[in-house]
Amino acid sequence: MEQRWRFPRTAITAMSIAIGIILWYLLSSVSAIGSIIADPVTIVKAFIAETQSGRMWTNIWASIMRVLGGFGLGLSVALPVAFLMGWYPLVRSLIEPWIQFFRTIPPIALIPLVIVTQGIGESAKISVIFVATFLIMVISIFQGVRNVDPTLIKAARVLGANDKDIFFEVVVPASFPYILVGVRLGLASAWTTLVAAELTGASKGLGNMIMEASLYFRMELVILGIIVIGIIGLLMDKGVLYLERRLTGWQELRKE
């Protein structure tokens, strides 16, 4: 029987990254594109300069605190709202239309209202991120509650469990994978909303760095900011995936 050669996943990932960097370098060598897309060497030099000056760490820290603040607030509100919507039809009928309505509105459209009501302080930036993350996470978690196998609930009732026991012993554990999916989507939404949030008069942060650099056509800083946001967001996503593997090991998960 012919043996099939299989490359390690890490080798394939490294190869993909290397190919991407090579293509990036080739594109940046084209004169018409090079003025907009800085080459990798220029980006590395810009990163070293920003790091040595301390501006990079200041911007990274400010953005992470805003993202975690808005995301944490969004998750703390999305969890009870989603479970109440999934468990009580009356609550679902009252709240779901409003969530579906606001879900179609981009968070950037709320910036003028946020500035008028909260000014340009940190609370305004966190509020914009909160709205974006809450709307995504509440829908994901709600779907998890709705998709709980009715057989599990019926079996629990047959065994004498009351509504409280069913909710905490059946519904919550069965919905946990959806909660983690909502967390991943919420973190991604928080980072994608960051630049819009920092439009509210930020003096530091990765989004602010990108906007200021674009005004002076310093495209190496623009691309550097984009890359840093992508790397931090990717690391956070991998962290949630790690928790998912550890905390949902009792489920039959698809092997990646």
N, C-alpha and C positions, 0 to 999 in steps of 0.2 A: 504494500500500500504506500502510495507516494506521500511523503511527509510535507506538510505545508509550513512554509517559513512565516513566523509571526514576529513582527517587530514590537519591542516594548513600547507601551504607551508614552512613557517619558521621552523616548527617542523620537517618536513621531511628533510630539509637541515641540521638542527642541528644534526639529527640522522645520516645522511650520513657522516658528518664530524667526529662524535664520532666513528662510525664504522671504518672509515679510520684510525683514530689515534690508535684505538685498534689493528687493523691489522698491522699497522706500528710497534707498540710496540712488538707484537708477533713475527714478522719477525726479528726484531733486537735482540730478545732474542736467536735466533738460532746462534750458535757459528760461523758457516761458513759464515753467512750473517752479523752478528753483527759487524765484523771487517770492513765492508764496509758501511753498513747503520747504522748510529748512532741512538740510541733510542731518543724518544721525550724529555726526561729529560735532556740528554746531550746537545741536540740542544738548549733548553731553557737556560741552563747554559752558553753555548757559546754566545747566543744572549745577555745575561746580561753582560758578560765580554766585548764583543765587543762594546756594547752600553756605558758602563761606561768608557771605554778607549777613546771613541769618534771616533774610526775608522769606526764604522758602519754608523754613520750619515754622515761622510765625503764620504764614498763609495756610499751611497744612493744618496746624493746630486749630486755627480759627474756623476753618471749613469743617473739620471733623466734629468739633463741638456743636456747630450749627446742625449738621446732619444728624448726629446722635440725639440732640435735643428735640428736633422736630420728629424724628423717627420714634424715639421713646414715648413722646407724648401721643403720637398717632397710634402706636401699638396699645398703649394703656387704655385708650378710648375705644379702639376698634374691637378689642377682645370682648368686653361686656356687651357692646352694641350688637356685634355679630351673633353671639350666643343667644341674646334675647330675641333677635329677629328669627333665628332658626328654631327656637323653642316655643315661642308664643306667636301664633298667627296674627293676633291683634297688633302686637308691636311691629311685626313685619309690614302689615298693611299701613301703619302710620309712618314708618321711617323709610322703607325701601324706595318709594317714589322720589323722595328728596335726595337720597343717596344717588339714585340713578340720574337725577337731574344734574346735580353738581358734578358727577363723574364725567360728564361731557364737556365741562368748562375747564379750559387749561388753567393751571395755577397762576401763570403769568398774568392772566386777565384780572386777577384779584389784587395785584400789586398796588394800583392806585387807591383802592379801598383800604388796604392794609396800611399804607403810608398815612392816609388821612386819619385813621382811627388809632394807630399805634406809633406813628412817627417813623423814624429811620433807625431805631435802636435794634438790639439783638432780638427782642421779642417779635419784631416785624419779620425778620428773616426766618425765625423758627416757626412762625405762624404759617408762612407760605409753604414750607417743607411739611409741616404738620398736615395741612389740608391735602396735599398730594399723596402722602403716605397713608393717611387714614382711609381715604376713599378706595385705594387699591387693596389694602389689607382687609378692610371690613367685608368686601365682596368675596375675597378668597376664603376667609374664615367662615363666612356665612354659607358658602357652597359646601364646605366641609361638614358643617352641622347638618345641612339638608341631605347630604349623601350618606349619612350614617345608615348602615344596613338595618332595615326595620326588623329583621329576624332577631338581631341582637337585643333590641328593645323588647320585643315580645317574649323572648326567652327570659329576660330579666324580670319582667312582670310575672311570668309563670312561677319564677323562683321566689316571688314575694317582695321584690324590690319596689320601693316607692319612687315618686318622681325625683326626689333629691338624689337618691342612690343611683338611679338610671342616668341622671345628668352628669354626676361627677365620676361614676364608675364605668359608664358606657360611652356617653356622647363625647365627653371631653377627651378621653384617650383616643377614640376613633377619629376625632377631628384634629389631633395633634400634627399629623403630617401636613394637613392643609394650613395649619398655623405657621409651620416652618416655611411652606411655599409662600405664604403671605409675607413673612418676614423677609425672604429673599427679594420678592417683588417690591416690598416697601423700601428696602435699602437701595435698590436700583433706582426707584423713583425719587428717593431723597437726593441722590447724587445728580440725577438728571435735572432736578429742580433747583440745584444749588446755585447755578449761575443766575437764574431768574430771581432767586431769593436775594442774592447779593446785589441786585439792581437797586435795592432799597437803601442806597447810600452807604454801602460798606466801604471801609477804609483799608481792610485787609481780608485775605481769603483767596482761595484759588480762582474762584469766579471773578473776583475783583482784579486779580492779577491778569487774567485773560483779557478782560475788558480794557484795562488801562494799557496793556501792551498793544492791543489792536488799534488804539487811538494814535499811537506813535509808530504803527506798522512794524512793530518788533515781533515778527512772526515766529521767531524761535521761542519766545516766551509764551506765545499763544499755544503753540504745539506742545511745549513743555507742560503747561498747565493742563491741557487735555490729557496728555499721557499720564501725569501724576494722578488725576482724578480717576482715570481708567484703572490704574494699578491698585489704588486704595480700594476702589469699589470691588475689584476682582478679589482682593485679599479678604475683604469682609464677606463676600459671597462664598468663598471657599471655607471660611470659618463656620458659616451657617450650615454648609454641606457636611462638614465634619461633625457638628452637633447632631445633624439629622441622622447620620450613620450610627452615632453612639446612642441616641435617645430613642430611635425607632427600630432598633435591632430586632425587636419582637415581630416586626412585620416582614413580609416577603417583598423585599425591594428589588428592583431591577438592577442587576450587576452592570456597572458602568465599565 
